[in-house]
Amino acid sequence: MIRKLFRNARITTPIDRGIPLSGSKQGDVQVFERGALYCLNGTIKNVGTEEEVFASLSPGEVNQEIDCRGLCLIPGFVDPHTHMCFTVPREEEFLMRLQGADYLEILQQGGGILSSVRAVRAASDEELFSATLKHALSALRLGTTTLEIKSGYGLNTTTELRMLQTIDRVGRETPLDVVATFLGAHAIAEEYAHDPGGYAELVIEEMIPAVAKQGIARFCDVFCEEGIFPLAESRRILEAAKGAGLEIKMHTDEIHDPGASALAAELQATSADHLLAAGEENLQAMAARGVIGVLLPATAYSMRKGYAPARKMVEMGLPLALATDCNPGSSYTESMPFVIGLAVYNMHMTVNEALVAATLNAAYALNMAETVGSLDVGKSADFLLLDGKTPAILPYRAGVSPIVKVFKRGEEVS
C-alpha cells in the first residue's frame, strides 16, 4: 500500500458539483492556502487544509511525505481535443497561410488534412507510434495528464483502425490517460474527390461498424463545415455512430456557420468544438441541452482569426472547456499553459474560469469527470506543482512553462 502525503501546498481546485461549471460558476474554485493532499495507491483519500488532513490520519498511516515548499498545486490538465497522431509537420503550409492562403484553399489544393493523410498512410506502425508518442510526452511535460487523440488522417478503414491502435498503445505505454476518438469524417478522401457522398457512405457502412467492433474509440467526431461534411451527412454519420454505441462530438462552425452547433445541441453531443463562427441562437441551444463548448484559441492564434466570444458564452451559461487542438496544420502546440494564456489575454476569461475550462470542464467534455479534472476524494491523484503561488502564474509567465513537477496517480512522471 502506497500512502503519500503532500503537504505545505497552496492548493487550488475546481469545485465539482456533478455537472460542468457554467455561467457565474464557470470559475468556481476552492483554495487551501496551506493545504495537504493524502492519496492511497494513487487515489485521493483526503484534501484540504494541513490541519484537517493531518487530523484525519493515524500514526504510521503515511509511508511517504512530500513537502511542496509552498508552491501552487492544481489538478493535471485535461486536453479534450487533439490530432497529435500524425507523422510529418506542415511548415510549408504555415508559410502559405502567412502569405494569405486560407485553410479551405490549401485543402482544395491537396494540402492540409490530405497531405497528412498521405504521410500517415505511408508510415509504418512504428513510425506512426514514435511520432505520436513524442507529441504525447511533450504534452505530459507541459502538465497534461489526460488527453484525447483523434484519428482522421487515414480516411480509409485500414488506416483509421491502425491510427486507433496507435492511440491505444500510447495510452498503454505512457502514464497518460488517453481517450481515442474516431474521426473518419475529417475530410473527403482524395480517391472520393468526385464522389463525396460515396465517402460518407463508406464512413457509415464500413468504418463505423469496424471501429465499434475494434472497441478502442470512445467517441465519433465529424468535421461539419462548408465544402467538407454538410449538415445532412453529418447527422447521418453521427446517428450511425450513436447506433453503434459510440458517444459523439463535433467540429462545429470553425470557418462558416452551417448550423453545426444547433445539430450538436439537437443530438446532445458531449461537446461541440471550435465555435468561432457559431450564431448566438445556436450557442443558446447548446447551453440549454448541456453541450460543452470546447474552445481552441491556439487555432485562432495560428490562423490569425478572431477568437471565440468566450465572455458572451459564459454570460449565456454555456459551459466552456479549453483544448490545444494539437495538429500539424493549424495548431502545432501541445501546451495547455499557452492555451490558458491565450484564453485569459485574448478571450477575456478570468484565470479561474480558464483553469476550470482546462481541467474539470475538459474532463466532462470526455465524460471522465468521475475520475479526473479536480482534486476530490475518490479521484485520481493527478496534479501539478507550479513555480508560483496561484494559477495566475500560468498566463503571467508567458512563453515558458511554470510547471515544476507533474504527478499522475500520485507518482512523479515529469
Solvent accessible surface area in square Angstrom, and as a share of the most:
residue,aa,sasa,rsa
1,M,138,0.62
2,I,86,0.44
3,R,74,0.27
4,K,15,0.06
5,L,6,0.03
6,F,1,0.00
7,R,48,0.18
8,N,26,0.13
9,A,1,0.01
10,R,68,0.25
11,I,0,0.00
12,T,7,0.04
13,T,4,0.02
14,P,1,0.01
15,I,57,0.29
16,D,39,0.20
17,R,117,0.43
18,G,52,0.50
19,I,116,0.59
20,P,32,0.20
21,L,3,0.02
22,S,36,0.23
23,G,15,0.15
24,S,112,0.72
25,K,97,0.41
26,Q,0,0.00
27,G,17,0.17
28,D,32,0.17
29,V,28,0.16
30,Q,87,0.39
31,V,77,0.44
32,F,24,0.10
33,E,105,0.47
34,R,131,0.48
35,G,0,0.00
36,A,0,0.00
37,L,0,0.00
38,Y,10,0.04
39,C,1,0.01
40,L,40,0.20
41,N,84,0.43
42,G,8,0.08
43,T,43,0.25
44,I,0,0.00
45,K,93,0.39
46,N,36,0.19
47,V,28,0.16
48,G,1,0.01
49,T,48,0.28
50,E,15,0.07
51,E,142,0.64
52,E,103,0.46
53,V,0,0.00
54,F,83,0.35
55,A,87,0.67
56,S,63,0.41
57,L,33,0.17
58,S,67,0.43
59,P,141,0.88
60,G,75,0.72
61,E,52,0.23
62,V,40,0.23
63,N,89,0.45
64,Q,85,0.38
65,E,105,0.47
66,I,35,0.18
67,D,71,0.37
68,C,1,0.01
69,R,151,0.55
70,G,26,0.25
71,L,22,0.11
72,C,0,0.00
73,L,1,0.00
74,I,0,0.00
75,P,1,0.01
76,G,3,0.02
77,F,0,0.00
78,V,1,0.01
79,D,1,0.01
80,P,0,0.00
81,H,0,0.00
82,T,0,0.00
83,H,6,0.03
84,M,0,0.00
85,C,0,0.00
86,F,2,0.01
87,T,32,0.18
88,V,82,0.47
89,P,52,0.33
90,R,20,0.07
91,E,124,0.56
92,E,120,0.54
93,E,18,0.08
94,F,93,0.39
95,L,99,0.49
96,M,63,0.28
97,R,25,0.09
98,L,78,0.39
99,Q,154,0.68
100,G,62,0.60
101,A,24,0.19
102,D,74,0.38
103,Y,31,0.12
104,L,26,0.13
105,E,79,0.35
106,I,7,0.04
107,L,20,0.10
108,Q,141,0.63
109,Q,132,0.58
110,G,16,0.15
111,G,12,0.12
112,G,4,0.04
113,I,4,0.02
114,L,20,0.10
115,S,29,0.18
116,S,3,0.02
117,V,6,0.03
118,R,109,0.40
119,A,24,0.19
120,V,0,0.00
121,R,79,0.29
122,A,90,0.69
123,A,13,0.10
124,S,54,0.35
125,D,80,0.42
126,E,103,0.46
127,E,102,0.46
128,L,0,0.00
129,F,14,0.06
130,S,68,0.44
131,A,18,0.14
132,T,0,0.00
133,L,44,0.22
134,K,123,0.52
135,H,4,0.02
136,A,0,0.00
137,L,58,0.29
138,S,20,0.13
139,A,1,0.01
140,L,6,0.03
141,R,137,0.50
142,L,41,0.20
143,G,0,0.00
144,T,0,0.00
145,T,2,0.01
146,T,0,0.00
147,L,0,0.00
148,E,0,0.00
149,I,0,0.00
150,K,0,0.00
151,S,0,0.00
152,G,0,0.00
153,Y,4,0.02
154,G,0,0.00
155,L,0,0.00
156,N,43,0.22
157,T,21,0.12
158,T,100,0.58
159,T,8,0.05
160,E,1,0.00
161,L,41,0.20
162,R,43,0.16
163,M,0,0.00
164,L,0,0.00
165,Q,99,0.44
166,T,9,0.05
167,I,0,0.00
168,D,49,0.26
169,R,63,0.23
170,V,0,0.00
171,G,23,0.22
172,R,161,0.59
173,E,95,0.43
174,T,18,0.11
175,P,47,0.29
176,L,4,0.02
177,D,29,0.15
178,V,33,0.19
179,V,5,0.03
180,A,7,0.05
181,T,0,0.00
182,F,1,0.00
183,L,0,0.00
184,G,0,0.00
185,A,1,0.00
186,H,7,0.03
187,A,2,0.02
188,I,29,0.15
189,A,0,0.00
190,E,76,0.34
191,E,104,0.46
192,Y,59,0.22
193,A,64,0.50
194,H,189,0.84
195,D,74,0.38
196,P,65,0.41
197,G,32,0.31
198,G,19,0.18
199,Y,0,0.00
200,A,0,0.00
201,E,65,0.29
202,L,33,0.17
203,V,0,0.00
204,I,20,0.10
205,E,118,0.53
206,E,86,0.39
207,M,1,0.00
208,I,3,0.01
209,P,69,0.43
210,A,26,0.20
211,V,2,0.01
212,A,36,0.28
213,K,183,0.78
214,Q,49,0.22
215,G,60,0.58
216,I,45,0.23
217,A,11,0.08
218,R,90,0.33
219,F,0,0.00
220,C,0,0.00
221,D,0,0.00
222,V,0,0.00
223,F,2,0.01
224,C,0,0.00
225,E,1,0.00
226,E,90,0.40
227,G,78,0.75
228,I,8,0.04
229,F,0,0.00
230,P,69,0.43
231,L,68,0.34
232,A,69,0.54
233,E,33,0.15
234,S,0,0.00
235,R,81,0.30
236,R,103,0.38
237,I,0,0.00
238,L,0,0.00
239,E,81,0.36
240,A,30,0.23
241,A,0,0.00
242,K,94,0.40
243,G,72,0.69
244,A,40,0.31
245,G,66,0.63
246,L,13,0.07
247,E,63,0.28
248,I,5,0.02
249,K,0,0.00
250,M,0,0.00
251,H,4,0.02
252,T,0,0.00
253,D,0,0.00
254,E,6,0.03
255,I,38,0.19
256,H,65,0.29
257,D,69,0.36
258,P,33,0.21
259,G,14,0.13
260,A,0,0.00
261,S,0,0.00
262,A,35,0.27
263,L,7,0.03
264,A,0,0.00
265,A,3,0.02
266,E,88,0.39
267,L,17,0.08
268,Q,102,0.45
269,A,3,0.03
270,T,24,0.14
271,S,0,0.00
272,A,0,0.00
273,D,0,0.00
274,H,5,0.02
275,L,1,0.00
276,L,36,0.18
277,A,36,0.28
278,A,17,0.13
279,G,25,0.24
280,E,87,0.39
281,E,139,0.62
282,N,30,0.15
283,L,3,0.01
284,Q,87,0.39
285,A,37,0.28
286,M,0,0.00
287,A,25,0.19
288,A,86,0.67
289,R,107,0.39
290,G,47,0.46
291,V,1,0.00
292,I,5,0.03
293,G,0,0.00
294,V,0,0.00
295,L,0,0.00
296,L,6,0.03
297,P,2,0.01
298,A,2,0.02
299,T,1,0.00
300,A,0,0.00
301,Y,120,0.46
302,S,22,0.14
303,M,28,0.13
304,R,160,0.58
305,K,69,0.29
306,G,60,0.58
307,Y,61,0.23
308,A,4,0.03
309,P,53,0.33
310,A,1,0.01
311,R,75,0.27
312,K,94,0.40
313,M,0,0.00
314,V,6,0.03
315,E,135,0.60
316,M,43,0.19
317,G,25,0.24
318,L,0,0.00
319,P,9,0.05
320,L,0,0.00
321,A,0,0.00
322,L,0,0.00
323,A,0,0.00
324,T,0,0.00
325,D,4,0.02
326,C,0,0.00
327,N,9,0.05
328,P,5,0.03
329,G,8,0.08
330,S,6,0.04
331,S,2,0.01
332,Y,104,0.40
333,T,23,0.13
334,E,25,0.11
335,S,17,0.11
336,M,0,0.00
337,P,6,0.04
338,F,69,0.29
339,V,0,0.00
340,I,1,0.01
341,G,9,0.09
342,L,14,0.07
343,A,0,0.00
344,V,31,0.18
345,Y,125,0.48
346,N,59,0.30
347,M,5,0.02
348,H,124,0.55
349,M,4,0.02
350,T,71,0.41
351,V,38,0.22
352,N,55,0.28
353,E,15,0.07
354,A,0,0.00
355,L,1,0.01
356,V,0,0.00
357,A,0,0.00
358,A,0,0.00
359,T,0,0.00
360,L,0,0.00
361,N,0,0.00
362,A,0,0.00
363,A,0,0.00
364,Y,34,0.13
365,A,0,0.00
366,L,0,0.00
367,N,80,0.41
368,M,25,0.11
369,A,7,0.05
370,E,157,0.70
371,T,67,0.39
372,V,4,0.03
373,G,6,0.05
374,S,2,0.01
375,L,2,0.01
376,D,48,0.25
377,V,97,0.56
378,G,48,0.46
379,K,11,0.05
380,S,18,0.12
381,A,0,0.00
382,D,7,0.03
383,F,0,0.00
384,L,0,0.00
385,L,5,0.03
386,L,0,0.00
387,D,83,0.43
388,G,16,0.16
389,K,141,0.60
390,T,63,0.37
391,P,7,0.05
392,A,41,0.32
393,I,23,0.12
394,L,6,0.03
395,P,7,0.04
396,Y,167,0.63
397,R,124,0.45
398,A,72,0.56
399,G,81,0.78
400,V,77,0.44
401,S,48,0.31
402,P,5,0.03
403,I,24,0.12
404,V,59,0.34
405,K,68,0.29
406,V,1,0.00
407,F,9,0.04
408,K,4,0.02
409,R,105,0.38
410,G,1,0.01
411,E,79,0.35
412,E,93,0.42
413,V,42,0.24
414,S,47,0.30
